[in-house]
């Protein structure tokens, strides 16, 4: 068992909620892992603190009132971030995009030589024959082209 799984099982173990198989696996892991064993001892100490505390009864209907309030309360979308802050964030993002586009355009124009247009035209795919005649690809294209036009 890995420490990540063992750490997830420590709290349910102190509450007595583990299956027998999980208990055994956790105990085997704790025998060989000092870090997880220390975490288990700390959790058991915390549990002992709460076991010995005095228990109080909640007033009549408290549980129902809390659940009603939780169910009826709706989060207010305006309570988080104000509209001017959201607008400023959106404008900042748009400004960054615009600066990126403009700087990219300027960079490409400054790095590209004057005669690059002629070189780019010579690399156009229309210059190349995609499938040389006599190849399997050429035969396939010849069969599938409408009216055998190339």
Beta strands, then each sheet from edge to edge (+ up, - down):
end
